Amino acid sequence: MPLTPDLAAFLAPPAPERLPLPPAARPAPGVRLLRGVPYAHRAGVRPLELDLWLPDETHGPLPVVLYLHGGGWRAGTRTEMGPRFRHWSPDPFARLARAGYAVASVDYRLTGEAVHPAQLDDATAALGWLNARAGELGLDTRRTVSWGESAGAHLAALLALTAPLSGCVAWYGPTDLTTLPGQCLPGAYDAADPTTREALLIGAAIADAPDLARAASPVAHVHAGAPPFLVLHGTEDALIPLAQGEQLAAALRQVGARVDFRPVPGADHGWAGLADEDAERCFTTSVDFVRTCTTDPLPPVRT
């Protein structure tokens, strides 16, 4: 029996932008963490949540890093910045908060729950939640940079190309699903396989649905008004070839957008194979880029 309109309204969950915020945890000195904040409700799936990291001391509205985790769109967790940084104390999110940023690390629907563009829709909804509560939380969402690793880098790039952001940090992400199979080692990727990570993202094998694969690719959404991008990609990446990062950088340059593409010598996927000091350099380079995008006037693009 269908619900009456009155009963449906009564049973509907409150709008996330009106829910009370959870009490703050103290995961590191000088840092507050609002853990598991609902930002969207989707029919038939779990509430979507984000963790919001904030500095204790602020001097005006905070710039924002919107972080999207990796995991092939089918796994992963918002609680960490990839496996290479699990041992850091304080962890990368706390370090960003100490540097004066609000960090929203965001859940999104995985491919067992929905196909593209659901994941981008969720990231966009998280940005909308941050905008709605910016005054309450002391955020300057006009200065927001997306940041992601692997599948999260793919989503961070899509978000930066479809929403008004200040910049994007993309670590070793897929950028063109149509060319990815041919860039992998011979025999390593079957474009007709409907069970690859990318096939599960779009709901069909890449070979059977090139239009869907193209629509889910950041390179297809590049435009002259794109914000600055920092693209870091390991030269020895066996999962997402370096050519994927090169493609995104080339597409951005072609339209006159600003991009800093940095191959990371010797790095496999997830910064596997890097010395600790080199992995730390990837992080600090990214923080410096975020600071430039949210603080300094940018010089003209070189052509």
C-alpha positions as CSV (number, residue, x, y, z in Angstrom):
1,M,0.0,0.0,0.0
2,P,1.5,3.4,-1.0
3,L,2.1,6.0,1.7
4,T,-0.2,9.0,1.9
5,P,1.5,12.3,1.3
6,D,1.1,13.3,4.9
7,L,2.6,10.0,6.2
8,A,5.4,10.2,3.7
9,A,6.3,13.7,4.8
10,F,6.1,12.6,8.5
11,L,8.5,9.6,7.9
12,A,11.0,11.4,5.7
13,P,14.4,12.0,7.3
14,P,15.2,15.6,8.2
15,A,17.2,17.6,5.6
16,P,20.9,17.0,6.3
17,E,21.6,20.8,6.3
18,R,19.2,21.1,9.3
19,L,20.5,18.2,11.4
20,P,22.4,19.0,14.6
21,L,26.1,18.5,14.2
22,P,27.8,15.8,16.3
23,P,30.1,16.7,19.2
24,A,33.7,17.3,18.2
25,A,36.4,14.6,18.8
26,R,40.0,15.6,19.5
27,P,42.1,13.3,17.4
28,A,45.2,15.5,17.6
29,P,46.3,18.6,19.5
30,G,44.8,21.7,17.8
31,V,42.3,19.8,15.7
32,R,38.6,19.1,16.0
33,L,36.9,16.3,14.1
34,L,33.2,16.1,13.4
35,R,32.9,12.5,12.5
36,G,30.1,10.8,10.5
37,V,28.1,13.9,9.5
38,P,25.2,13.0,7.2
39,Y,25.2,15.2,4.1
40,A,22.7,13.4,1.9
41,H,20.0,10.8,1.9
42,R,19.5,8.5,-1.1
43,A,16.6,6.1,-1.4
44,G,17.5,2.5,-0.8
45,V,21.1,3.1,0.5
46,R,22.8,4.1,3.7
47,P,23.0,7.8,4.6
48,L,26.0,9.4,3.0
49,E,28.4,10.9,5.5
50,L,31.5,13.0,5.7
51,D,34.2,13.7,8.3
52,L,35.0,17.3,8.8
53,W,38.4,18.2,10.2
54,L,38.8,21.8,11.6
55,P,41.6,23.7,13.3
56,D,41.0,24.9,16.8
57,E,42.3,28.4,16.1
58,T,40.9,30.3,13.1
59,H,41.5,33.8,11.8
60,G,38.5,34.2,9.6
61,P,36.5,31.8,7.3
62,L,38.5,28.7,6.4
63,P,39.4,27.5,2.9
64,V,38.2,24.0,2.3
65,V,39.7,20.7,1.0
66,L,37.0,18.3,-0.3
67,Y,38.7,14.9,-0.2
68,L,37.5,11.8,-2.1
69,H,38.9,8.4,-1.2
70,G,40.1,5.7,-3.6
71,G,39.3,2.0,-3.8
72,G,38.3,1.5,-7.4
73,W,34.8,3.0,-6.8
74,R,33.8,-0.2,-5.1
75,A,35.7,-0.1,-1.8
76,G,37.8,2.4,0.3
77,T,37.1,4.6,3.3
78,R,36.9,8.3,4.0
79,T,39.0,7.9,7.2
80,E,42.3,7.8,5.4
81,M,44.3,9.3,2.6
82,G,45.3,6.0,1.1
83,P,47.4,3.1,2.5
84,R,50.7,4.8,2.2
85,F,49.7,7.3,5.0
86,R,48.1,5.0,7.5
87,H,51.1,5.1,9.8
88,W,51.3,9.0,9.9
89,S,50.7,10.6,13.3
90,P,49.1,13.1,13.1
91,D,47.5,11.8,10.0
92,P,47.3,13.9,6.7
93,F,43.8,15.3,7.5
94,A,44.9,16.6,10.9
95,R,48.0,18.1,9.3
96,L,45.9,20.0,6.8
97,A,43.6,21.2,9.6
98,R,46.7,22.4,11.5
99,A,47.8,24.3,8.4
100,G,44.5,26.3,8.4
101,Y,42.1,24.2,6.3
102,A,38.8,22.7,6.8
103,V,38.9,19.1,5.4
104,A,35.7,17.4,4.4
105,S,36.5,13.7,3.7
106,V,33.5,12.4,1.8
107,D,31.7,9.1,1.4
108,Y,30.0,8.4,-1.9
109,R,27.9,5.5,-3.3
110,L,30.1,2.6,-4.4
111,T,29.5,0.6,-7.6
112,G,27.6,-2.1,-5.6
113,E,25.1,0.6,-4.8
114,A,24.8,2.7,-8.0
115,V,26.6,3.5,-11.3
116,H,28.0,6.7,-12.7
117,P,27.1,9.5,-12.4
118,A,25.8,8.7,-8.9
119,Q,29.3,9.1,-7.4
120,L,29.7,12.6,-9.0
121,D,26.2,13.5,-7.8
122,D,27.2,12.6,-4.3
123,A,30.4,14.7,-4.4
124,T,28.3,17.6,-5.7
125,A,25.8,17.1,-2.9
126,A,28.6,17.2,-0.3
127,L,29.8,20.5,-1.8
128,G,26.2,21.8,-1.5
129,W,26.0,20.7,2.1
130,L,29.3,22.6,2.8
131,N,27.9,25.7,1.1
132,A,24.6,25.5,3.1
133,R,26.5,25.3,6.5
134,A,29.4,27.5,5.7
135,G,28.3,30.4,7.9
136,E,27.7,28.1,10.9
137,L,31.0,26.2,10.5
138,G,33.2,29.2,9.6
139,L,34.0,28.1,6.0
140,D,34.8,30.0,2.9
141,T,33.6,27.6,0.3
142,R,34.5,30.0,-2.5
143,R,38.0,28.7,-1.8
144,T,37.5,25.0,-2.2
145,V,40.0,22.5,-3.7
146,S,39.0,19.0,-4.5
147,W,41.7,16.3,-3.8
148,G,41.5,12.6,-4.4
149,E,43.6,9.5,-5.0
150,S,43.0,6.8,-7.6
151,A,39.2,6.5,-8.1
152,G,38.9,9.5,-5.8
153,A,41.2,11.5,-8.1
154,H,38.9,10.6,-11.0
155,L,35.9,12.0,-9.0
156,A,37.9,15.0,-7.7
157,A,38.7,15.9,-11.3
158,L,35.1,15.5,-12.5
159,L,33.9,17.7,-9.6
160,A,36.5,20.4,-10.4
161,L,35.4,20.4,-14.1
162,T,31.7,20.6,-13.3
163,A,31.5,22.8,-10.2
164,P,33.0,26.2,-9.3
165,L,36.1,25.1,-7.4
166,S,39.4,26.9,-6.8
167,G,41.6,23.9,-7.8
168,C,42.1,20.1,-7.9
169,V,44.8,17.7,-6.7
170,A,44.6,14.4,-8.6
171,W,46.9,11.6,-7.5
172,Y,47.3,8.7,-10.0
173,G,43.7,8.7,-11.2
174,P,42.0,7.3,-14.3
175,T,41.2,10.2,-16.7
176,D,40.0,8.5,-19.9
177,L,38.2,5.2,-19.6
178,T,38.2,4.7,-23.3
179,T,42.0,4.7,-23.7
180,L,42.8,3.0,-20.4
181,P,42.6,-0.6,-21.7
182,G,45.1,0.0,-24.6
183,Q,47.5,1.8,-22.3
184,C,47.9,-1.2,-19.9
185,L,50.4,-3.9,-20.5
186,P,49.5,-6.4,-23.2
187,G,46.9,-8.9,-21.9
188,A,46.5,-7.0,-18.6
189,Y,43.1,-5.5,-19.4
190,D,40.2,-6.9,-21.3
191,A,37.9,-4.0,-22.5
192,A,35.1,-6.6,-23.1
193,D,35.1,-7.7,-19.5
194,P,32.0,-6.5,-17.7
195,T,33.6,-7.1,-14.2
196,T,36.5,-4.6,-14.4
197,R,36.4,-1.7,-12.0
198,E,35.6,0.7,-14.8
199,A,32.9,-1.5,-16.3
200,L,31.2,-1.7,-12.9
201,L,31.4,2.1,-12.6
202,I,29.5,2.7,-15.9
203,G,27.3,-0.5,-15.8
204,A,28.8,-2.1,-18.9
205,A,32.0,-3.3,-20.4
206,I,34.1,-0.5,-21.8
207,A,34.1,-2.1,-25.3
208,D,30.3,-2.3,-25.3
209,A,29.6,1.2,-24.0
210,P,32.2,3.7,-25.4
211,D,29.8,6.6,-25.0
212,L,29.2,5.9,-21.3
213,A,32.9,5.4,-20.8
214,R,33.6,8.7,-22.5
215,A,31.0,10.5,-20.4
216,A,32.5,9.2,-17.2
217,S,36.0,10.4,-18.2
218,P,37.4,13.7,-16.9
219,V,39.1,14.5,-20.2
220,A,35.6,14.7,-21.8
221,H,34.7,17.6,-19.5
222,V,37.8,19.7,-19.8
223,H,37.1,23.4,-20.6
224,A,38.9,26.7,-20.7
225,G,37.4,27.8,-17.4
226,A,38.7,24.9,-15.5
227,P,40.4,25.7,-12.2
228,P,44.2,24.9,-11.7
229,F,45.1,21.3,-11.5
230,L,48.0,19.5,-9.9
231,V,48.4,16.0,-11.3
232,L,50.8,13.6,-9.7
233,H,51.3,10.1,-11.2
234,G,53.9,7.4,-10.6
235,T,56.0,6.5,-13.5
236,E,55.8,2.8,-12.6
237,D,52.0,2.7,-12.0
238,A,50.9,-0.9,-12.9
239,L,47.2,-0.2,-12.3
240,I,46.6,3.2,-13.8
241,P,49.3,3.9,-16.4
242,L,51.2,7.2,-16.4
243,A,49.6,7.9,-19.8
244,Q,46.3,8.6,-18.0
245,G,47.8,11.5,-16.1
246,E,49.5,12.7,-19.3
247,Q,46.2,12.7,-21.1
248,L,44.5,14.9,-18.6
249,A,47.4,17.4,-18.5
250,A,47.5,17.6,-22.3
251,A,43.7,18.2,-22.5
252,L,43.9,21.0,-20.0
253,R,46.8,22.6,-21.7
254,Q,45.1,22.4,-25.0
255,V,42.2,24.6,-23.8
256,G,44.5,27.0,-22.0
257,A,43.8,25.9,-18.5
258,R,46.5,25.8,-15.8
259,V,48.0,22.4,-15.0
260,D,51.1,21.3,-13.1
261,F,51.8,17.7,-14.2
262,R,54.5,15.9,-12.2
263,P,55.5,12.3,-12.9
264,V,56.8,10.7,-9.7
265,P,59.9,8.6,-10.6
266,G,59.8,5.0,-9.4
267,A,56.3,5.2,-7.9
268,D,53.7,2.4,-8.4
269,H,50.0,2.9,-7.6
270,G,49.3,4.4,-4.2
271,W,52.9,5.6,-4.0
272,A,54.0,2.0,-3.4
273,G,57.8,1.7,-3.9
274,L,58.5,5.3,-2.8
275,A,60.8,6.1,0.0
276,D,59.1,7.8,2.9
277,E,60.7,11.2,2.2
278,D,59.4,11.0,-1.4
279,A,55.9,10.1,-0.3
280,E,56.0,13.1,2.1
281,R,57.2,15.3,-0.7
282,C,54.0,14.3,-2.7
283,F,51.9,15.4,0.2
284,T,53.8,18.7,0.9
285,T,53.8,19.6,-2.8
286,S,50.0,19.1,-2.8
287,V,49.5,21.2,0.3
288,D,51.6,24.0,-1.3
289,F,49.4,23.8,-4.4
290,V,46.3,24.1,-2.3
291,R,47.7,27.1,-0.5
292,T,48.5,28.8,-3.8
293,C,44.9,28.1,-5.1
294,T,43.3,29.4,-2.0
295,T,45.6,32.3,-1.1
296,D,47.8,33.8,-3.7
297,P,46.8,35.7,-6.9
298,L,47.7,33.3,-9.8
299,P,50.0,34.5,-12.5
300,P,48.9,34.3,-16.2
301,V,48.9,30.9,-17.8
302,R,51.9,30.4,-20.0
303,T,51.1,29.5,-23.6
